[in-house]
Amino acid sequence: MSGFVDFWRNLTFGDPWRLLFLLVIPVIVGLYVWASRRPGRRGVRITTTALLDLVGGRRSQWRRHLAVALSLLALGAAVTGWARPTTLADVPRERATVVLVMDVSLSMEATDVAPTRLAAAVRAATSFVEEIPPTYNVSLVTLSGAPAVVVPPTLDHAAVTRALAGLKPQDSTAIGDAILAGLRALEQAPRDPAHPDRPAPGAIVLLSDGDNTAGTSAVQGAQRAADAKVPVHTIAFGTENGYVDVEGKRETVPPDPATLAEVSRITGGQTFTADNTRRLERVYRDIRSEVGVEKKSTDVSSTFAGYAIIAAVLATLAAITLGARRR
């Protein structure tokens, strides 16, 4: 439903002046109504045949209206297509860079998601990387108190999965700094040879199970990403009941979806929550679909031409049935 709404909301025309020909439609409607109500000659002798013709004429009235309505619909669609309509549509990207930011803070050792949050996240992220198109560069950034670019953007997706398998827990959670590290990784992505002055299209996918505890604030990092026109898709991972034992003391480590949602809102990305492995895998599939397309202005004249043909065919069929009833 949202796609249908977006189609019409983003509709523009290369030759909008041609839409003036749509004004012919209400004129035709007015003439049709006038002709339908115009009194005709009526016979004074009523026979059984005349009664049948009268009843049959009433029954065929809706066919006549339908034929006219479909004809006008075909005319409207044809004129709209003639005006060279375009709209924003999802077009598969030929190339892009995906920066995977993985939280490796100590809270990721919580076992509320079996076997641990980190192990479950690594498994889902590995599947995500393996299914990314081979023409996409992938980078890996660790999210801790000292975020780092572990794997710069590369077409060697196997190198990223190997790095994922070797991740170890570290202290603190610096979400803002991790976003900045993701932006630095994007700057290392190869440029398009056809457009070397343009930055490579890319997105950051950030998974975290906690709030920002060190470094640049998450909002400041998000604003930097927004300025660079880089969307940050966030995943709040874990449950409210998660906990870790630190120096013999049990501490609860619930996720912070509000902060991550704000990051996504600022940057124009999507935000998700996942409290189990299956849900996390679905989230990564949704994100893969999101980063795999881009909005481009697309000519949809053929769409309206198709509507016009369908309406014209239906109008013809209605006219044929109307003619057949008269015999």
Short mmCIF file of the C-alpha atoms (twelve columns), coordinates in Angstrom:
data_MODEL
# 
_entry.id   MODEL 
# 
loop_
_atom_site.group_PDB 
_atom_site.id 
_atom_site.type_symbol 
_atom_site.label_atom_id 
_atom_site.label_alt_id 
_atom_site.label_comp_id 
_atom_site.label_asym_id 
_atom_site.label_seq_id 
_atom_site.Cartn_x 
_atom_site.Cartn_y 
_atom_site.Cartn_z 
_atom_site.pdbx_PDB_model_num 
ATOM 1   C CA . MET A 1   0.000   0.000   0.000   1 
ATOM 2   C CA . SER A 2   2.833   2.414   0.847   1 
ATOM 3   C CA . GLY A 3   4.402   1.744   -2.551  1 
ATOM 4   C CA . PHE A 4   1.137   2.730   -4.256  1 
ATOM 5   C CA . VAL A 5   0.953   5.944   -2.231  1 
ATOM 6   C CA . ASP A 6   4.611   6.769   -2.940  1 
ATOM 7   C CA . PHE A 7   4.022   6.196   -6.666  1 
ATOM 8   C CA . TRP A 8   1.383   8.941   -6.821  1 
ATOM 9   C CA . ARG A 9   3.033   11.229  -4.275  1 
ATOM 10  C CA . ASN A 10  6.271   11.380  -6.285  1 
ATOM 11  C CA . LEU A 11  4.603   11.626  -9.699  1 
ATOM 12  C CA . THR A 12  5.888   14.467  -11.910 1 
ATOM 13  C CA . PHE A 13  5.524   15.256  -15.611 1 
ATOM 14  C CA . GLY A 14  8.007   16.172  -18.315 1 
ATOM 15  C CA . ASP A 15  5.309   18.009  -20.334 1 
ATOM 16  C CA . PRO A 16  2.668   19.008  -17.776 1 
ATOM 17  C CA . TRP A 17  0.914   21.356  -20.232 1 
ATOM 18  C CA . ARG A 18  -0.373  18.295  -22.067 1 
ATOM 19  C CA . LEU A 19  -2.531  17.499  -19.038 1 
ATOM 20  C CA . LEU A 20  -4.765  20.379  -20.144 1 
ATOM 21  C CA . PHE A 21  -6.269  17.937  -22.625 1 
ATOM 22  C CA . LEU A 22  -7.848  16.186  -19.619 1 
ATOM 23  C CA . LEU A 23  -10.326 19.090  -19.582 1 
ATOM 24  C CA . VAL A 24  -11.932 17.442  -22.600 1 
ATOM 25  C CA . ILE A 25  -13.214 14.680  -20.316 1 
ATOM 26  C CA . PRO A 26  -15.706 16.774  -18.263 1 
ATOM 27  C CA . VAL A 27  -16.902 18.357  -21.539 1 
ATOM 28  C CA . ILE A 28  -17.607 14.896  -22.970 1 
ATOM 29  C CA . VAL A 29  -19.340 13.871  -19.738 1 
ATOM 30  C CA . GLY A 30  -21.552 16.946  -19.946 1 
ATOM 31  C CA . LEU A 31  -22.481 16.217  -23.564 1 
ATOM 32  C CA . TYR A 32  -23.244 12.595  -22.690 1 
ATOM 33  C CA . VAL A 33  -25.522 13.575  -19.826 1 
ATOM 34  C CA . TRP A 34  -27.270 16.123  -22.022 1 
ATOM 35  C CA . ALA A 35  -27.756 13.598  -24.820 1 
ATOM 36  C CA . SER A 36  -29.038 10.948  -22.388 1 
ATOM 37  C CA . ARG A 37  -31.684 13.281  -20.954 1 
ATOM 38  C CA . ARG A 38  -32.774 14.726  -24.293 1 
ATOM 39  C CA . PRO A 39  -36.422 13.744  -24.935 1 
ATOM 40  C CA . GLY A 40  -36.934 11.458  -27.910 1 
ATOM 41  C CA . ARG A 41  -39.915 10.511  -30.002 1 
ATOM 42  C CA . ARG A 42  -42.142 7.908   -28.438 1 
ATOM 43  C CA . GLY A 43  -44.880 5.835   -30.035 1 
ATOM 44  C CA . VAL A 44  -48.360 5.873   -28.661 1 
ATOM 45  C CA . ARG A 45  -49.133 2.239   -29.365 1 
ATOM 46  C CA . ILE A 46  -47.747 -0.136  -26.741 1 
ATOM 47  C CA . THR A 47  -47.361 -3.756  -27.761 1 
ATOM 48  C CA . THR A 48  -45.836 -6.732  -26.060 1 
ATOM 49  C CA . THR A 49  -42.707 -6.311  -28.226 1 
ATOM 50  C CA . ALA A 50  -42.477 -2.651  -27.278 1 
ATOM 51  C CA . LEU A 51  -42.653 -3.532  -23.596 1 
ATOM 52  C CA . LEU A 52  -39.869 -6.070  -23.978 1 
ATOM 53  C CA . ASP A 53  -37.738 -3.519  -25.844 1 
ATOM 54  C CA . LEU A 54  -38.376 -0.987  -23.065 1 
ATOM 55  C CA . VAL A 55  -37.354 -3.451  -20.344 1 
ATOM 56  C CA . GLY A 56  -34.337 -4.570  -22.351 1 
ATOM 57  C CA . GLY A 57  -33.300 -0.948  -22.857 1 
ATOM 58  C CA . ARG A 58  -33.363 -0.341  -19.123 1 
ATOM 59  C CA . ARG A 59  -31.279 -3.435  -18.484 1 
ATOM 60  C CA . SER A 60  -28.700 -2.330  -21.055 1 
ATOM 61  C CA . GLN A 61  -28.496 1.169   -19.576 1 
ATOM 62  C CA . TRP A 62  -25.641 0.228   -17.229 1 
ATOM 63  C CA . ARG A 63  -23.679 -1.285  -20.130 1 
ATOM 64  C CA . ARG A 64  -23.940 1.984   -22.010 1 
ATOM 65  C CA . HIS A 65  -22.732 3.959   -18.975 1 
ATOM 66  C CA . LEU A 66  -19.937 1.446   -18.402 1 
ATOM 67  C CA . ALA A 67  -18.746 1.658   -22.004 1 
ATOM 68  C CA . VAL A 68  -18.627 5.448   -21.824 1 
ATOM 69  C CA . ALA A 69  -16.874 5.444   -18.428 1 
ATOM 70  C CA . LEU A 70  -14.218 2.987   -19.614 1 
ATOM 71  C CA . SER A 71  -13.683 5.001   -22.785 1 
ATOM 72  C CA . LEU A 72  -13.120 8.149   -20.743 1 
ATOM 73  C CA . LEU A 73  -10.780 6.244   -18.425 1 
ATOM 74  C CA . ALA A 74  -8.766  5.099   -21.434 1 
ATOM 75  C CA . LEU A 75  -8.627  8.680   -22.703 1 
ATOM 76  C CA . GLY A 76  -7.463  9.968   -19.317 1 
ATOM 77  C CA . ALA A 77  -4.735  7.336   -19.025 1 
ATOM 78  C CA . ALA A 78  -3.564  8.016   -22.582 1 
ATOM 79  C CA . VAL A 79  -3.319  11.775  -21.974 1 
ATOM 80  C CA . THR A 80  -1.471  11.200  -18.689 1 
ATOM 81  C CA . GLY A 81  1.039   8.941   -20.429 1 
ATOM 82  C CA . TRP A 82  1.447   11.525  -23.214 1 
ATOM 83  C CA . ALA A 83  2.524   14.075  -20.566 1 
ATOM 84  C CA . ARG A 84  5.675   11.964  -19.918 1 
ATOM 85  C CA . PRO A 85  5.089   11.005  -16.250 1 
ATOM 86  C CA . THR A 86  7.989   10.012  -14.003 1 
ATOM 87  C CA . THR A 87  8.110   8.868   -10.392 1 
ATOM 88  C CA . LEU A 88  10.665  7.703   -7.859  1 
ATOM 89  C CA . ALA A 89  11.053  3.938   -7.949  1 
ATOM 90  C CA . ASP A 90  13.260  1.368   -6.248  1 
ATOM 91  C CA . VAL A 91  16.048  0.421   -8.650  1 
ATOM 92  C CA . PRO A 92  18.634  -2.274  -7.803  1 
ATOM 93  C CA . ARG A 93  22.063  -0.811  -7.093  1 
ATOM 94  C CA . GLU A 94  24.882  -1.953  -9.311  1 
ATOM 95  C CA . ARG A 95  27.487  -1.163  -6.674  1 
ATOM 96  C CA . ALA A 96  27.520  0.043   -3.084  1 
ATOM 97  C CA . THR A 97  29.467  -0.202  0.155   1 
ATOM 98  C CA . VAL A 98  27.987  -1.689  3.307   1 
ATOM 99  C CA . VAL A 99  29.765  -0.969  6.595   1 
ATOM 100 C CA . LEU A 100 28.843  -3.501  9.241   1 
ATOM 101 C CA . VAL A 101 29.305  -2.059  12.757  1 
ATOM 102 C CA . MET A 102 29.278  -4.865  15.306  1 
ATOM 103 C CA . ASP A 103 28.978  -4.259  19.061  1 
ATOM 104 C CA . VAL A 104 31.655  -6.233  20.919  1 
ATOM 105 C CA . SER A 105 31.185  -4.639  24.347  1 
ATOM 106 C CA . LEU A 106 31.215  -6.875  27.424  1 
ATOM 107 C CA . SER A 107 27.406  -6.812  27.583  1 
ATOM 108 C CA . MET A 108 27.404  -8.898  24.396  1 
ATOM 109 C CA . GLU A 109 28.443  -11.854 26.599  1 
ATOM 110 C CA . ALA A 110 24.896  -11.966 28.015  1 
ATOM 111 C CA . THR A 111 23.199  -15.321 27.462  1 
ATOM 112 C CA . ASP A 112 19.601  -14.125 27.093  1 
ATOM 113 C CA . VAL A 113 20.095  -14.875 23.382  1 
ATOM 114 C CA . ALA A 114 21.683  -18.318 23.139  1 
ATOM 115 C CA . PRO A 115 24.488  -19.124 23.245  1 
ATOM 116 C CA . THR A 116 25.519  -15.491 23.780  1 
ATOM 117 C CA . ARG A 117 24.472  -12.224 22.197  1 
ATOM 118 C CA . LEU A 118 27.815  -11.919 20.441  1 
ATOM 119 C CA . ALA A 119 27.811  -15.465 19.056  1 
ATOM 120 C CA . ALA A 120 24.233  -15.114 17.806  1 
ATOM 121 C CA . ALA A 121 24.980  -11.710 16.267  1 
ATOM 122 C CA . VAL A 122 28.095  -13.040 14.524  1 
ATOM 123 C CA . ARG A 123 26.160  -15.967 13.076  1 
ATOM 124 C CA . ALA A 124 23.390  -13.710 11.691  1 
ATOM 125 C CA . ALA A 125 25.871  -11.120 10.410  1 
ATOM 126 C CA . THR A 126 27.838  -13.852 8.626   1 
ATOM 127 C CA . SER A 127 24.727  -14.954 6.737   1 
ATOM 128 C CA . PHE A 128 24.018  -11.308 5.951   1 
ATOM 129 C CA . VAL A 129 27.484  -10.776 4.450   1 
ATOM 130 C CA . GLU A 130 27.371  -14.026 2.487   1 
ATOM 131 C CA . GLU A 131 24.149  -12.972 0.763   1 
ATOM 132 C CA . ILE A 132 25.235  -9.431  -0.114  1 
ATOM 133 C CA . PRO A 133 25.703  -9.040  -3.908  1 
ATOM 134 C CA . PRO A 134 29.288  -9.819  -4.950  1 
ATOM 135 C CA . THR A 135 29.643  -6.384  -6.574  1 
ATOM 136 C CA . TYR A 136 29.169  -4.676  -3.191  1 
ATOM 137 C CA . ASN A 137 32.112  -3.727  -1.008  1 
ATOM 138 C CA . VAL A 138 31.757  -4.759  2.637   1 
ATOM 139 C CA . SER A 139 33.601  -3.363  5.646   1 
ATOM 140 C CA . LEU A 140 33.662  -4.396  9.309   1 
ATOM 141 C CA . VAL A 141 33.926  -1.965  12.229  1 
ATOM 142 C CA . THR A 142 33.980  -3.018  15.881  1 
ATOM 143 C CA . LEU A 143 31.884  -1.088  18.398  1 
ATOM 144 C CA . SER A 144 33.512  -0.832  21.829  1 
ATOM 145 C CA . GLY A 145 35.192  1.872   23.869  1 
ATOM 146 C CA . ALA A 146 37.733  2.174   21.040  1 
ATOM 147 C CA . PRO A 147 35.965  1.499   17.714  1 
ATOM 148 C CA . ALA A 148 38.211  0.328   14.887  1 
ATOM 149 C CA . VAL A 149 37.990  -0.482  11.190  1 
ATOM 150 C CA . VAL A 150 38.831  -4.180  11.261  1 
ATOM 151 C CA . VAL A 151 38.288  -4.776  7.531   1 
ATOM 152 C CA . PRO A 152 38.320  -1.857  5.063   1 
ATOM 153 C CA . PRO A 153 35.791  -1.961  2.196   1 
ATOM 154 C CA . THR A 154 36.473  -5.041  0.103   1 
ATOM 155 C CA . LEU A 155 34.884  -7.309  -2.452  1 
ATOM 156 C CA . ASP A 156 36.411  -10.243 -0.560  1 
ATOM 157 C CA . HIS A 157 33.367  -11.023 1.557   1 
ATOM 158 C CA . ALA A 158 35.062  -14.139 2.935   1 
ATOM 159 C CA . ALA A 159 37.643  -11.902 4.619   1 
ATOM 160 C CA . VAL A 160 34.812  -10.143 6.455   1 
ATOM 161 C CA . THR A 161 33.248  -13.404 7.631   1 
ATOM 162 C CA . ARG A 162 36.632  -14.598 8.892   1 
ATOM 163 C CA . ALA A 163 37.051  -11.356 10.838  1 
ATOM 164 C CA . LEU A 164 33.572  -11.763 12.298  1 
ATOM 165 C CA . ALA A 165 34.472  -15.204 13.572  1 
ATOM 166 C CA . GLY A 166 37.473  -13.771 15.436  1 
ATOM 167 C CA . LEU A 167 35.669  -10.979 17.327  1 
ATOM 168 C CA . LYS A 168 36.319  -10.813 21.088  1 
ATOM 169 C CA . PRO A 169 34.489  -8.799  23.796  1 
ATOM 170 C CA . GLN A 170 35.984  -5.450  24.802  1 
ATOM 171 C CA . ASP A 171 35.223  -2.695  27.315  1 
ATOM 172 C CA . SER A 172 32.659  0.116   26.909  1 
ATOM 173 C CA . THR A 173 30.258  1.216   24.168  1 
ATOM 174 C CA . ALA A 174 31.072  4.263   22.031  1 
ATOM 175 C CA . ILE A 175 28.246  4.435   19.514  1 
ATOM 176 C CA . GLY A 176 29.051  7.913   18.244  1 
ATOM 177 C CA . ASP A 177 32.720  7.068   17.665  1 
ATOM 178 C CA . ALA A 178 31.713  3.828   15.931  1 
ATOM 179 C CA . ILE A 179 29.590  5.817   13.470  1 
ATOM 180 C CA . LEU A 180 32.571  8.095   12.787  1 
ATOM 181 C CA . ALA A 181 34.727  5.007   12.216  1 
ATOM 182 C CA . GLY A 182 32.099  3.741   9.781   1 
ATOM 183 C CA . LEU A 183 32.289  7.038   7.880   1 
ATOM 184 C CA . ARG A 184 36.081  6.725   7.693   1 
ATOM 185 C CA . ALA A 185 35.656  3.232   6.292   1 
ATOM 186 C CA . LEU A 186 33.282  4.524   3.624   1 
ATOM 187 C CA . GLU A 187 35.884  7.082   2.564   1 
ATOM 188 C CA . GLN A 188 38.221  4.175   1.752   1 
ATOM 189 C CA . ALA A 189 35.708  2.589   -0.633  1 
ATOM 190 C CA . PRO A 190 36.779  2.477   -4.303  1 
ATOM 191 C CA . ARG A 191 35.232  5.212   -6.439  1 
ATOM 192 C CA . ASP A 192 33.190  4.563   -9.543  1 
ATOM 193 C CA . PRO A 193 35.627  4.848   -12.496 1 
ATOM 194 C CA . ALA A 194 32.902  6.546   -14.519 1 
ATOM 195 C CA . HIS A 195 32.336  9.123   -11.748 1 
ATOM 196 C CA . PRO A 196 35.585  9.385   -9.753  1 
ATOM 197 C CA . ASP A 197 34.550  12.667  -8.086  1 
ATOM 198 C CA . ARG A 198 31.430  11.193  -6.545  1 
ATOM 199 C CA . PRO A 199 31.581  9.420   -3.195  1 
ATOM 200 C CA . ALA A 200 30.726  5.739   -3.369  1 
ATOM 201 C CA . PRO A 201 27.096  5.074   -2.375  1 
ATOM 202 C CA . GLY A 202 26.951  3.313   0.946   1 
ATOM 203 C CA . ALA A 203 25.198  2.655   4.218   1 
ATOM 204 C CA . ILE A 204 26.106  1.741   7.777   1 
ATOM 205 C CA . VAL A 205 24.423  -1.188  9.530   1 
ATOM 206 C CA . LEU A 206 24.952  -0.833  13.274  1 
ATOM 207 C CA . LEU A 207 24.072  -3.516  15.816  1 
ATOM 208 C CA . SER A 208 24.291  -2.721  19.523  1 
ATOM 209 C CA . ASP A 209 22.833  -4.052  22.750  1 
ATOM 210 C CA . GLY A 210 23.385  -1.052  24.998  1 
ATOM 211 C CA . ASP A 211 23.526  2.706   25.345  1 
ATOM 212 C CA . ASN A 212 26.420  5.040   24.634  1 
ATOM 213 C CA . THR A 213 28.911  4.953   27.542  1 
ATOM 214 C CA . ALA A 214 32.025  6.595   26.079  1 
ATOM 215 C CA . GLY A 215 33.330  9.016   23.461  1 
ATOM 216 C CA . THR A 216 31.220  11.079  21.056  1 
ATOM 217 C CA . SER A 217 27.499  11.002  21.692  1 
ATOM 218 C CA . ALA A 218 25.351  8.865   19.437  1 
ATOM 219 C CA . VAL A 219 23.412  11.926  18.261  1 
ATOM 220 C CA . GLN A 220 26.603  13.793  17.299  1 
ATOM 221 C CA . GLY A 221 27.828  10.789  15.331  1 
ATOM 222 C CA . ALA A 222 24.452  10.495  13.636  1 
ATOM 223 C CA . GLN A 223 24.527  14.150  12.655  1 
ATOM 224 C CA . ARG A 224 27.926  13.662  11.018  1 
ATOM 225 C CA . ALA A 225 26.503  10.746  9.045   1 
ATOM 226 C CA . ALA A 226 23.471  12.819  8.051   1 
ATOM 227 C CA . ASP A 227 25.762  15.597  6.819   1 
ATOM 228 C CA . ALA A 228 27.569  13.011  4.687   1 
ATOM 229 C CA . LYS A 229 24.197  11.695  3.451   1 
ATOM 230 C CA . VAL A 230 24.953  8.219   4.788   1 
ATOM 231 C CA . PRO A 231 21.959  6.333   6.245   1 
ATOM 232 C CA . VAL A 232 22.584  4.373   9.434   1 
ATOM 233 C CA . HIS A 233 20.342  1.339   9.891   1 
ATOM 234 C CA . THR A 234 20.299  0.310   13.541  1 
ATOM 235 C CA . ILE A 235 19.470  -2.913  15.362  1 
ATOM 236 C CA . ALA A 236 18.791  -2.945  19.106  1 
ATOM 237 C CA . PHE A 237 19.699  -6.491  20.090  1 
ATOM 238 C CA . GLY A 238 18.893  -8.387  23.283  1 
ATOM 239 C CA . THR A 239 16.171  -8.574  25.923  1 
ATOM 240 C CA . GLU A 240 15.333  -6.594  29.027  1 
ATOM 241 C CA . ASN A 241 16.362  -9.590  31.146  1 
ATOM 242 C CA . GLY A 242 19.918  -9.830  29.841  1 
ATOM 243 C CA . TYR A 243 22.711  -9.658  32.391  1 
ATOM 244 C CA . VAL A 244 26.453  -10.160 32.788  1 
ATOM 245 C CA . ASP A 245 28.610  -10.865 35.840  1 
ATOM 246 C CA . VAL A 246 31.273  -8.222  36.391  1 
ATOM 247 C CA . GLU A 247 33.766  -8.870  39.202  1 
ATOM 248 C CA . GLY A 248 31.282  -11.137 40.946  1 
ATOM 249 C CA . LYS A 249 28.441  -8.656  40.648  1 
ATOM 250 C CA . ARG A 250 25.440  -9.270  38.402  1 
ATOM 251 C CA . GLU A 251 24.484  -6.327  36.218  1 
ATOM 252 C CA . THR A 252 21.471  -6.116  33.913  1 
ATOM 253 C CA . VAL A 253 22.267  -5.013  30.379  1 
ATOM 254 C CA . PRO A 254 19.017  -4.136  28.545  1 
ATOM 255 C CA . PRO A 255 19.282  -2.727  25.007  1 
ATOM 256 C CA . ASP A 256 18.661  0.945   24.300  1 
ATOM 257 C CA . PRO A 257 16.291  1.054   21.299  1 
ATOM 258 C CA . ALA A 258 15.400  4.720   21.859  1 
ATOM 259 C CA . THR A 259 18.946  5.953   21.226  1 
ATOM 260 C CA . LEU A 260 19.381  3.752   18.159  1 
ATOM 261 C CA . ALA A 261 15.997  4.830   16.785  1 
ATOM 262 C CA . GLU A 262 17.101  8.447   17.096  1 
ATOM 263 C CA . VAL A 263 20.295  7.663   15.179  1 
ATOM 264 C CA . SER A 264 18.289  6.129   12.344  1 
ATOM 265 C CA . ARG A 265 15.800  8.987   12.325  1 
ATOM 266 C CA . ILE A 266 18.526  11.613  12.019  1 
ATOM 267 C CA . THR A 267 20.308  9.785   9.204   1 
ATOM 268 C CA . GLY A 268 17.266  8.590   7.276   1 
ATOM 269 C CA . GLY A 269 17.916  4.925   8.015   1 
ATOM 270 C CA . GLN A 270 15.672  2.161   9.319   1 
ATOM 271 C CA . THR A 271 15.557  1.048   12.944  1 
ATOM 272 C CA . PHE A 272 14.854  -2.474  14.185  1 
ATOM 273 C CA . THR A 273 14.740  -4.479  17.416  1 
ATOM 274 C CA . ALA A 274 15.599  -8.153  17.812  1 
ATOM 275 C CA . ASP A 275 15.371  -10.260 20.952  1 
ATOM 276 C CA . ASN A 276 16.236  -13.645 19.435  1 
ATOM 277 C CA . THR A 277 18.305  -15.157 16.646  1 
ATOM 278 C CA . ARG A 278 15.406  -15.793 14.274  1 
ATOM 279 C CA . ARG A 279 14.187  -12.223 14.563  1 
ATOM 280 C CA . LEU A 280 17.724  -10.924 14.005  1 
ATOM 281 C CA . GLU A 281 18.048  -12.961 10.815  1 
ATOM 282 C CA . ARG A 282 14.778  -11.488 9.524   1 
ATOM 283 C CA . VAL A 283 16.012  -7.985  10.353  1 
ATOM 284 C CA . TYR A 284 19.215  -8.534  8.365   1 
ATOM 285 C CA . ARG A 285 17.129  -9.753  5.411   1 
ATOM 286 C CA . ASP A 286 15.039  -6.586  5.576   1 
ATOM 287 C CA . ILE A 287 18.150  -4.432  5.728   1 
ATOM 288 C CA . ARG A 288 19.710  -6.287  2.795   1 
ATOM 289 C CA . SER A 289 16.630  -5.438  0.740   1 
ATOM 290 C CA . GLU A 290 16.870  -1.812  1.859   1 
ATOM 291 C CA . VAL A 291 20.539  -1.252  1.001   1 
ATOM 292 C CA . GLY A 292 20.206  -3.175  -2.266  1 
ATOM 293 C CA . VAL A 293 18.009  -0.547  -3.929  1 
ATOM 294 C CA . GLU A 294 18.044  3.172   -4.505  1 
ATOM 295 C CA . LYS A 295 15.382  5.689   -5.425  1 
ATOM 296 C CA . LYS A 296 15.645  6.885   -9.013  1 
ATOM 297 C CA . SER A 297 13.390  8.941   -11.244 1 
ATOM 298 C CA . THR A 298 11.778  6.445   -13.607 1 
ATOM 299 C CA . ASP A 299 9.650   7.068   -16.704 1 
ATOM 300 C CA . VAL A 300 6.250   5.429   -16.212 1 
ATOM 301 C CA . SER A 301 4.611   6.425   -19.509 1 
ATOM 302 C CA . SER A 302 4.322   2.760   -20.443 1 
ATOM 303 C CA . THR A 303 2.395   2.103   -17.225 1 
ATOM 304 C CA . PHE A 304 -0.294  4.597   -18.169 1 
ATOM 305 C CA . ALA A 305 -0.264  3.323   -21.762 1 
ATOM 306 C CA . GLY A 306 -1.019  -0.120  -20.358 1 
ATOM 307 C CA . TYR A 307 -3.892  1.277   -18.282 1 
ATOM 308 C CA . ALA A 308 -5.253  2.984   -21.409 1 
ATOM 309 C CA . ILE A 309 -5.115  -0.236  -23.442 1 
ATOM 310 C CA . ILE A 310 -6.851  -2.256  -20.720 1 
ATOM 311 C CA . ALA A 311 -9.612  0.344   -20.332 1 
ATOM 312 C CA . ALA A 312 -10.053 0.583   -24.124 1 
ATOM 313 C CA . VAL A 313 -10.372 -3.196  -24.457 1 
ATOM 314 C CA . LEU A 314 -12.977 -3.331  -21.677 1 
ATOM 315 C CA . ALA A 315 -14.870 -0.425  -23.232 1 
ATOM 316 C CA . THR A 316 -14.885 -2.245  -26.578 1 
ATOM 317 C CA . LEU A 317 -16.218 -5.415  -24.969 1 
ATOM 318 C CA . ALA A 318 -18.961 -3.427  -23.238 1 
ATOM 319 C CA . ALA A 319 -19.915 -1.810  -26.532 1 
ATOM 320 C CA . ILE A 320 -20.007 -5.186  -28.285 1 
ATOM 321 C CA . THR A 321 -22.311 -6.682  -25.642 1 
ATOM 322 C CA . LEU A 322 -24.487 -3.583  -25.873 1 
ATOM 323 C CA . GLY A 323 -24.758 -3.970  -29.645 1 
ATOM 324 C CA . ALA A 324 -25.516 -7.667  -29.319 1 
ATOM 325 C CA . ARG A 325 -28.420 -6.911  -26.937 1 
ATOM 326 C CA . ARG A 326 -29.977 -4.635  -29.522 1 
ATOM 327 C CA . ARG A 327 -30.325 -7.466  -32.109 1 
# 
